[in-house]
Amino acid sequence: MTKASLIPTERIERSILLLRGQKVMLDSDLAELYGVGTKRLNEQVQRNIKRFPSDFMFQMTEEEFYSLRSQFATLKKGRGAYRKYLPYVFTEQGVSMLSSVLKSEKAIEVNILIMRAFVKLREMIASNKELAKRLDELEKNYDAQFKIVFDAIRQLMTPPEPKKKKIGF
């Protein structure tokens, strides 16, 4: 078993944020997963900037960054303990493209794990939509006495409030 496969899937899933209506990951979270510094990851991206169009990667605005920072109190005190530049975020396609600029074995393995986490999230969303559609169809076939049952099922289908890193409205 490799080191990369020891990264819990939940750790990756918690790193996926919703920003500007897209599922993204912060450059710092990706750097940590890949075992490189954030500065080094961003240097590699800048050296290969043509591989990262705006739908693969974009920089957060100050408002987005401060919203994120205030939600999680991530700023440390002291010289060098804060970010000099606004973070970059990577969409699923951008994360996939990172594997072409970060060429270590660990980067390849971590990238596979991240892609699987994105696929899992997509499947969960799709299955929830399909279940809601089926429930609506069933409800049409039954009278009002089953309304309580259908309402209870809908409440169970509602995902719990995310505990981490949801920004963008």
C-alpha positions in Angstrom: 0.0 0.0 0.0 1.4 3.4 -1.0 1.5 6.6 1.1 -1.0 8.3 -1.2 -3.5 5.6 -0.7 -3.3 6.2 3.1 -5.1 9.6 2.5 -8.6 9.1 3.8 -11.3 9.8 1.1 -13.2 11.9 3.7 -10.2 14.2 3.9 -10.4 14.8 0.1 -14.1 15.2 0.2 -13.9 17.8 2.9 -11.5 19.8 0.8 -14.0 20.2 -2.0 -15.7 23.6 -1.8 -18.6 25.1 -3.6 -17.5 28.4 -5.1 -19.2 30.4 -7.9 -21.5 27.4 -8.4 -18.5 25.0 -9.1 -16.9 22.3 -7.0 -13.3 23.4 -6.5 -10.3 22.7 -4.3 -7.9 25.3 -2.9 -4.3 25.4 -4.0 -3.1 25.0 -0.4 -5.3 21.9 0.2 -4.0 20.3 -3.1 -0.4 21.2 -2.2 -0.8 19.5 1.2 -2.3 16.3 -0.5 0.5 16.2 -3.1 3.2 16.8 -0.4 4.6 20.0 -2.0 4.5 23.6 -0.9 1.7 25.8 -2.1 4.3 28.2 -3.6 5.8 25.3 -5.6 2.5 24.0 -6.8 1.5 27.5 -8.1 5.0 27.9 -9.7 4.4 24.8 -11.7 1.0 26.0 -12.7 2.3 29.4 -13.8 5.1 27.7 -15.8 2.3 25.8 -17.7 -0.4 28.4 -17.6 -1.7 27.5 -21.0 -3.0 24.2 -19.6 -5.1 26.1 -17.0 -7.9 28.2 -18.7 -10.3 30.0 -16.4 -12.8 27.1 -16.3 -9.9 24.9 -14.9 -8.5 27.3 -12.4 -9.2 30.8 -11.1 -8.1 33.1 -8.3 -10.4 33.9 -5.4 -11.5 37.4 -4.9 -10.7 39.2 -1.7 -14.3 39.0 -0.6 -14.4 35.2 -1.2 -11.1 34.7 0.6 -12.0 36.7 3.6 -15.4 34.9 3.8 -13.5 31.6 3.8 -11.0 32.8 6.3 -13.6 34.2 8.7 -15.6 30.9 8.5 -12.6 28.8 9.6 -10.3 31.2 11.4 -7.3 30.1 9.3 -5.1 33.1 9.7 -2.2 32.7 12.0 -0.4 35.6 13.7 3.3 36.4 13.0 5.5 37.2 10.1 5.2 34.8 7.2 2.2 33.1 8.7 -0.3 34.5 6.2 -0.8 34.4 2.5 0.8 37.1 0.4 -1.5 36.4 -2.6 -5.1 35.4 -3.0 -5.5 31.6 -3.3 -6.1 29.8 -6.6 -8.9 27.2 -6.8 -9.0 24.3 -9.2 -12.1 22.7 -10.8 -12.2 19.0 -11.4 -10.7 19.5 -14.8 -7.9 21.7 -13.3 -7.1 19.0 -10.7 -6.9 16.5 -13.5 -4.5 18.8 -15.5 -2.3 19.1 -12.4 -1.2 15.5 -13.0 0.5 16.6 -16.2 2.5 19.3 -14.5 3.3 17.5 -11.2 5.1 14.4 -12.3 5.9 12.5 -9.2 4.4 9.0 -8.4 2.7 10.5 -5.3 1.0 13.2 -7.5 -0.3 10.5 -9.8 -1.7 8.4 -7.0 -3.2 11.4 -5.1 -4.7 12.7 -8.4 -6.5 9.3 -8.9 -8.0 9.6 -5.3 -9.2 13.1 -5.9 -10.8 12.2 -9.2 -12.6 9.3 -7.5 -13.9 11.8 -4.8 -15.3 14.1 -7.4 -17.0 11.2 -9.2 -18.4 10.0 -5.9 -19.9 13.4 -5.2 -21.4 13.6 -8.6 -23.0 10.1 -8.2 -24.4 11.1 -4.8 -26.0 14.2 -6.2 -27.4 12.3 -9.2 -28.8 9.5 -7.1 -30.5 12.0 -4.8 -32.1 13.7 -7.7 -33.3 10.4 -9.1 -34.7 9.4 -5.7 -36.6 12.7 -5.4 -38.1 12.2 -8.9 -39.3 8.7 -8.0 -40.7 9.9 -4.8 -42.7 12.6 -6.6 -44.1 9.9 -9.0 -45.1 7.6 -6.1 -46.7 10.5 -4.2 -49.0 11.1 -7.2 -50.3 7.5 -6.9 -51.3 7.7 -3.2 -53.8 9.8 -1.3 -53.2 12.3 1.5 -52.9 9.7 4.3 -49.4 8.9 3.0 -48.3 12.6 2.9 -46.6 12.3 6.3 -44.6 9.3 5.1 -43.5 11.2 1.9 -42.6 14.3 3.9 -40.5 12.2 6.3 -38.7 10.5 3.5 -37.9 14.0 1.9 -36.5 15.1 5.3 -34.2 12.1 5.4 -33.1 12.8 1.8 -32.1 16.4 2.7 -28.3 16.4 3.2 -27.0 17.7 6.6 -25.6 21.1 6.6 -21.9 21.0 5.5 -19.5 21.4 8.3 -16.6 22.8 6.3 -15.7 25.3 3.7 -18.9 26.3 1.9 -18.5 29.7 0.3 -20.3 31.4 -2.5 -24.0 32.2 -2.5 
